[in-house]
Amino acid sequence: MIKVLENQNIWDIAMVNSGSLESAFDILIANGKNSLTIVADEELKIPSISNIKLAEYFQKEKIVMLTSSAGTGNNLSFSLSFSNSFQ
């Protein structure tokens, strides 16, 4: 579990804790969210680490990403019913 800091968005969380932006949606789904909205002091589960070397580097160097600011599009929604079976 990690605690969201002020001005962090889901992309910051995914990059620092999983080593990949691609993990953002996995994190949201693992936490039962259907939007990109996260708030300061919220606790999130990190289901997996995509790039262990990068995630370890961020942790070792104590790098914190805080790239969000109020009103910058963190309230977008996505559907949890998306089908990944393409025909």
N, C-alpha and C positions, 0 to 999 in steps of 0.2 A: 504494500500500500504506500502511496505517496500522497503528500498534501499539496494541493494546488496553491501557488503563490499569487499574490496580486500581480496583474498584468501578464499572466501566463495564459496561453491558449492551448488547445488540444495538439497543435502542431509542435509547440515547444515541449510539451509533455512527451509526445511520441519520440521526438528526436533525442532528447536527453536521456530518457529512461529505457528506450528500446533501440536506439541507434538508427531509426528509420522513420521517415514521414509516413510511409506506407502502413505503419502500425496504428495510426490514429483511429481508424475505423474499428480495428480489433479492440482497442482500449475502450472506445465508446460502447460497443456491443457488450463487452465483458462487464461493463458497469450499468447496463440496462438503459442506456441513453439513446434517444432517437433524434438528437440534434447535436450540433457542435458546441453548444453552450456548456461551459464549465465555470465555476465560481471559486474565488479565493477561499481557502480553508477547507474546500471539499476534498474528501479522500477518494482516490481512484486506485483500482487494481490494475496492475500491468500484467496482462496475461502471458506475454512471451517477449523475448528479446530477439529482434531481427538481426542486428549487427552487434554482436557482443563486444568486439574490439572498440567500436565507436562509443557504445554505451559505457564501457569501462573507462575509456579516456575521459568522457564528460564527468564521470563520478570521481576519478582520480584527480583531475584538475579542478574539481569543484566548480564546473561551468554551469551556470544557470541561465536559461533563456527566458527573457521577459519581453516578447515582441508584440504583445497585444495592448490595445488601449480602448477605452470606452467607445462603442459605436463603430467598430471596425469589422462587422460581419461575422461575429461569433455566434449568431443566432440562426444559422442556416439549418434546415432540417434534411434528413434523409430517411428513406424507407427501410425498415428492418425486414421487409418482405421481398427484398431484391432477390431475384433468381440468378444464380451464376451458371445455369445450364443453358448454353447457347445452342441454337440449332441452325 
